[in-house]
C-alpha cells in the first residue's frame, strides 16, 4: 500500500498494541490477522468507512448548523474540494487499516443543475477513486445513490407523485450502479430516505408501493444487463424524515420483497440505530434477517433511546455488539457485506484526529464482541438451554407438525390424551447470568 501524509500528518498507521496499551491511537483488541473461528478478524469483520459521515460530516443536527470545518473541505472551488476530500478519505482508511469504503454518489461529486454535467463530474471523481483503490488496496464494499437531499425528492424518489422525479431517480440509480460496478463494489444499497409519507390525506400508499417496486425491478434488470454481480441490499428504517417509511423494519421489507417478486434479488443492510427507531433491538432485526436468509450487511452504529432521531453514534456498547456478532457467526458470517461505520462524530468533536479515536473505539468493540461470541458458541451452554426449551418438537409429533403431515384431528387426540397444563421453565434468569459471565 501507498499513502500520503497530507491530511493527517501527525497520525501513523494504527497498529495493534494489546489490552495493556495506553496509546489512544492504537488498537487494544482488533488484531487484523488474529484467527477467530477459522478466519482472521479482518475477514470476519470487514470494517468499512463511510464517506458521508467521515469526510463530509459537519456536526450539524436538527437544531444547529454545521460547526466543524475539516481542512480538506477548504478549496477554491467544489471540484478541488472533492479531490482533496477523496485524497483525505483514502489516507484515513489506509492509516486506520480498514479494508473497505462506501459512498453515496453525491458525497464524492457535486450536483449541478444539468444531469449530464453532474454525471461528468462524478465520472471524474470515480477516475480518482479508481487510482486510489489501485495504489492503496482499499476496496469498495458498496455504493448507493442519494435520493433524499435535493428538493426534487421532497415527496420521495421511487414513490414521488411526480413521474419526472421518478425518471430522474431511475437515471441517478442507473449511473450509481454503473460506477459502483466500475470500482469493483461488492454490493449496492437502496435506502428509501424519503420513500414514505407525511400524511395519508395526500398519499396513495398502494400506488406508491407499486412504483417503488417498479424502480427496484428496473435496477435488477440493469444490473443483469451490466453483468454486475454485487449484492443488492435494502436498508430498513421506520421514520425520520418521513412520518412513516415503507421500509419500516426487516419484517416489512421482507413482506414487500415477497409481494413484488424481488426476494431473490435483495438482502438487507441492517442498521442498529434504525432498529432503535423502529422500537426493536439491534439483535431482533439481525435475527429476523438471518432467520429468513436476508442478512447481507450491517451499518454499525448505535442510537440514543432518549432522543427521537437518528443520532448515528459510534458503536461502543459491548453487549449490543456481542449479540450482533453472535447472530453473524451463527448465520455463517459475511459474504459480500461487512460492518460499515455509518456513524458520525459528536457535535463537539471538531478535530481530524477525533475520526481516528471514534473508529478505533468501534473496531475494538466489535473485535472483543467477535471473540466473546465465538466463546459463547464454543462453550455451548446457551445453545443447549435453547435446544432443551424446544426439545418436545424433536418428538415424532413435533416432526410431523413441522413437516406439514399432522392433521387437526390427530392434534386434538394428542391434546385429549396429554391434557397439558404447563410447560417447562424458560430459564431466562439463568441464561442472563451465563451471558454476563462471558463478559
N, C-alpha and C positions, 0 to 999 in steps of 0.2 A: 504493500500500500504506500501511496504517497500522500502528502498533506501539506498544507500551508500553515503558517503561524500568524496570519494576518489579523484575524478577528478575536482569537483567544490566545494571545502571545504568552500569557503567564500560566497557561494550563498545559501540562504534558499529557501524554496518553494515560488514561485512567487504568491502573493496574490492580490486581488482587493482592491485598496485604494481610488478609486474615482477620479474625474477630478481635485480636488484640490491638489492631491498628487504631490510632487516634488521628489519622490523616483524613480530613473530610473530603479530599479528592482522591480517594482510593476505595475499592470495593472491600467490604469485610466478609461478604458471603457469596457474591457472584464470582465464580471462577469458571470462565467460559469453557475450559477444556476438562473440567471435572466430570467424571462419569456418574450419572444417577439413572437408575432403572434402565440401563443398557444404552443410554445415549449421553452425549455431552450436554451440559447446561445450555450451551449456545443453541444446540439443535432442539432441545425441549422447549425453550422459552421464546426463541425467535423474536427478540426485542426489536421494536420499531419506533423510530422518532417521527412524529407528525409535524409537517411543515407549518400548518396554520397556527398552532399554539407556540411551538418552539421558536420559530423565526418571525412570525407575524404578530404575535400577541403583544398588546399594548397595555394590558392591565385594565381595560375598560370593563365595566359591569353594568347591570341595568340602571344604576343610579349615578354613574360617573363616566366621563370620557377617559380616553387613554392617558396614562401618566408615566409611561415608560417608553423611551426612545432609544432603541438599540443602535449601535454605530453603523451597522450595515444598511440601515434604513435611510441614512443621510446621504443624499446624492443630488446631482444637478437635474436629473430627470428620472422618470419612472423606470425606464429600461436599465439605466445604470444601477438604480436601487435593486432591481430584480436580479441582475447579475451578481451584485455584491451579496445579496441575501442567499442566493444559491451557493456561492462560494462558502459563506459562513455556515450554511447548513451542512455541507459535506465535511468541512473542517470539524464541526462539532460532533457529527456522527462518528467520524473516524477516530477522533480522540476519545470519545466515550466508549468505543468498541462495540456499538450496536451493529448488527449485520444488515438492517433494513431501514428504509424510509418510506413515507407515503405522503400523498398530496391531494388537494383539490386543484382543478385546472386554474382557477382564479387566484390561488395562493402564489403561484410561481410566475404569472404573467399578468399584466394589467388588462382590464377590459376596456375596449374602445367603443365608439358609437357604431362602428361598422363591424359586422361579424367576420368578414374576410380579413380585415386588419387585425382584429383580435386573434384570429387563428394564426396569422403570420407571426405575431409576437410570441404566441405560445410555442410555435414551431422553433423559433429562435432559442427559447429557453429550454426546450426539450433537447436541442442540439447540445446546449451547455451541460444539461444534466447527464446526457449520454457520455460525454467526455469525462465528467467527474466520476460517474459509475465505473468507467473503464480504468481510471487511474487509481481509484481507492478500493475497488472491490465491493463497495456498498451496493446492495440490490434493492429493487423496488418491491415492497410487499403488495401494495395495491394503489390504484389511483381512483379518482372519482370526480364528478362534476359538481360545481357549486350552483345549485338550482334554488337558492333561497335568499341571497343577499340583494340582488338587483331588484329595483322597484317593479319590474315586469312580473316578478314571481310573487307579488303580494298575495295573490289568490291561488298560489300553488304553481306547479310546473306541469307534471303529467295530469294533475287534477284541476288545472286552471279553467275558468269559464270561457277563456279566450282561445280559440283554435290557433291563432297566430302565436300565442305564447307556447302552446303545446308543440308547435312545429319548431320554434326556436329551441325549446328544451331538448327535443329529439336531435336537432343538429348539434347541440352542445354535448349531449351524451355520445353521439356518434364520434365526434372528434376526441373526446376524452378517452373513449375505449381504444381508439386508434393510437393515441400517444402512449397510453399505458402498455399496449401490445408492443409498440416500438421499443420501449425501455425494458422489456422483458418482465413486466409486472406479473406477479403470481396470482393476482385477483383484481376484482373491480367491485366497489361498494356503491350501493344505492341507499342514500339516506333521504327520506322524504321530509326535508326540513320544513316545508310548508304544505305538505300533502295532507291536508285536513281541513277543518272548518272552524270558524269563529262563532257562527250561528246557523241553525238549521232553517231559519227563515228564508235564507237565500241560497241554500245548498241542496242539490240533488245527489244524495250520497250514492245511490245505485249507479248513476251515470258516471260520477267521478271515479268510483272504483273500477268501472269498466275501462275508462280512459287510462287510468294508471296501469292496468293490466296490459292494455294495448301497447303502451310505451315500453314496458318490460319485454313483451313478445318481440317488438321491433329490435330491441337491444340484443336479444338472444339470436335473432336472425342475422344481425350484423356481425355479432361475434363469430358465428359459424362461417359466414362469408369471408371474414378476415383470416380464419384459421387460428384465432386467439384461443388458447387452451386454458387460460386462467379461470379461476373460480369466481362466479358471480355471488355477491352477498347482499342481503337486505339487513339494515340496522334498525331494530325496533326502538321506538321512543313514543311515549304516550301523549305528550302535550308540549307546549312551550317551544316555539312561539304560538302555535295554534291552540285553540281550546281543546280540540281533540284531533289526534293524528291517526291515520288509517293503519299505520304500522305500530299499533299501541304497545304490544309486547310480543314475546316469542310465539305464544299460542295464537294470537290473532293473525300474525304474519303467516303462520303455518296454515291456518284456515284459508287465508287469502290465496296462498300459493296453490293449495289443493283445488279451490273453487275455479281458479283460472288456468289450470293445467300447466303450472310453472314449477311445481315442486321438484322436478327432476333437474332443473337448471340453476337452482339457488340453494345456498346455505345461509346461515345467519351470522352477522357480526354483532355479538352481544357486548353491550357497554354497561359497566357497573352502575354508573350514575343514572342511566336511563331506567335500570331496574328499580332504583330508589324512587324515581318519579312515578313509576307505574304501581308503586305500593308493594313491590316484590323485593326479595333479596337477590343479590348477585348470583348466589348459588341456585336459587329457584330458576332463574332464566337460563343459566347454563345447563342445569339438569334437564329442563324441558327440551332444550335444543338437542342435547346429546341423546336423550331417550328417543328422539324421533329422527336421528341421523341428520340433524340440521346444524350441528355445531361446526362452524367454519373458522371463525376468528374472534378475537376479543379486543375491545377497547379498554385498556387497563387504566382505570381511574377510580375515584370514589366521589360520592355526593355527601352533602350535609343534610341529614333529615330534618334539621331545624330551619332550613331555608327552602323556598319553593321554586328554585330554578336550578339549572344545570351548572353546578359550581365547578365541575371538572378538576377536582383536586388530585394531586399525585397519590398513588396508592401506597399507603403506609400501614394499613390495618392487616397485621399478620394473620389473624384468624380468617378474615374475609378472603385473603389471597390463598390461604391453605385450602379452604373449602373449594375455591375455584380450581386450583391445581389438582385436587382430588378428582373432580369431575373430568378434567382434561386427561389425566393419566388413565382413569378407568375407561375412558372412551377411545383410547388408543393414541392420544396425542395429536398435535397439529400436523397437517399435511401442507396445504398452501397457506394457511393462516398463521397467526402469531399473536404476540402481546404488543399492541400498539399503545403508546403513551398519549392517548387523547386527553391530555392534562395540561393545565396552564399554571404558570407561576401565580402566586397570590399578588394582589394589587400592590402591596408594599415591598415586594421583592423586585428590585429595579436594576440589578447588575447582571451583566452577561454570565458571570460565574455562577449565579443562582440557578441557571439552567443545568449546570453540572450537578450541583447539590441535589436538585429535585429528581433528576433521572437516576443518579446513583442510589438515592433512597428507594425509589421504586424497583430498581433492578435487584438490590439487596433483599428487599422484602419478598419478591417473587422467587428469588433463589432459595431463601430459607423456606418459603412455602413449598417449593418443589421437593426439598429434602424431607420435610415433615410429612407431606402427602405420600411420598414413597415409603416412609417408615410406617405410616398407618396401614398401607396396603400390605407391606411385608409382614407386619405383626399379625394382622388378620382378625383381631378381636372384634372390631366394629363390624366387619363383614360377617363374622359368624353370628353375632347378635341379630343382624339384619336377616340372615338366612333362617335362623330359628323362628323369627317372627312370622315368616311365610311358609314354614315347613309343612303345614297341612295341605298346601297347594301342590306339594310333591307327591301326594297320595294318588291313587287311581282315579278318585273322583275329581281331584283338582286338575289332573292332566286331561281328563275327559272334558271338563268345562272349558279349559283353555284351548283345547283342540276344536271346540265347537260341536262336540258329539253328545253332550248331556242334554236330555230333554227336561222340560219343566216338570213333567210327571216324575221323573227319576229324582229330581231335586226335592220335590215335595215328599217323596217316600223317604229320602235320607233325612229331611228335617223332622218328619214324624218319628223316626227311629232315634235320632240323637237328642232332639228337644234341647238344643243348645241354649244356655242361659248367660254365659260369659266367655270371654276369651282371655288368653294368657297376657301377662303384663308386657307393656311395650318397652320397659327398662329405659325410659328416656333419661332419668337422672344418672343411671349407671353409665350410659353412653356419653353423656356430657362430661362426667368425671373422667372417663377414659380419654376423651378428646383433649381435655385440659392437660392431662398427663403428657401428651406428646409435645406440648409447648415448653 
